[in-house]
Amino acid sequence: MRHYRRYSHKGANFRFASSHQRIIIQEIRRQRSTLEAYIRRHPEFATALEPLQLLPEAPEVARRMQIASAAVGVGPMAAVAGTMAQLAVEAARAAGAAEAIVENGGDLYLDSLQVVTVALYAGEHPLTGKLAFRIDPRRMPLAICSSSSFMGHSLSFGACDLATVAAPAGALADAAATLACNLVKKIDDIQRALERVSSLPGISGVLIIKADKVGMAGDLPELIRHGDSRFTDKITRDARSGSLPSGPNR
């Protein structure tokens, strides 16, 4: 049975499972420090709402965020949580961990030889806790990133209950989830958002929940019914804005 640990660092909330938890924490702290140092040199990186040019010798974390930003058309900080999750997983695996699963406020990166179930959280929506992705080991490593207009502290221009994107790259999945959420203001926007996001190179699939409608496109992991009575105990909490939209269930 997996053992998940919670960890918070400078406002970011993590939940992770791995035999190399110390490595994950060290990498989170190292990458956060590296990104902060870069932002001191390039303050616009933290506030831009569209792609921008990097400074010379930008660190790997900023380069991954910028690549996703340019591919999707959103600001680079829209990719920060997914990027951090992937870098932490990669560090644990490089150190010899057989499995590493890192959630960063609802954005996950998973690399495991066992099935992982990721339940979906959409706030007060009736579907919260009732749907989950069953992720086969053959699909991993994989990012599952979510965005919501009504949860979390991130800026949103939409009115979407939940947008969840699957992709091999954490930065891309995170940025694309932001885009999907921004595009949905009413039910009639769902199809257009699905087509736009699923057509982006590198995206595996996208799921959007708005009111009583659920839309899916692309090659998502298997969607299953979910009924874990302990579901709410496994949600990553954000002290500033309540719960965030998804989390590894087991």
Buried (B, 14 or more C-beta within 10 A) or exposed (E): EBEBEEBBEEEBBBBBBBBBBEBBBBBBBBBBEBBEEBBEEBEEBBEBBEBBEBEEEBBEBBBBBBBBBBBBBBBBBBBBBBBBBBBBBBBBBEBEBEBBBBBBBBBBBBBBEEBBBBBBBBBEBEBBBBBBBBBBBEBBBBBBBBBBBBBBEBEBBBBBBBBBBBBBBBBBBBBBBBBBBBBBBEEEBBEEBBEBBBEBEBBBBBBBBBEEEBBBBBEBBEBEEBEBEEBBEBBBBBEEEEBBBBBBBB
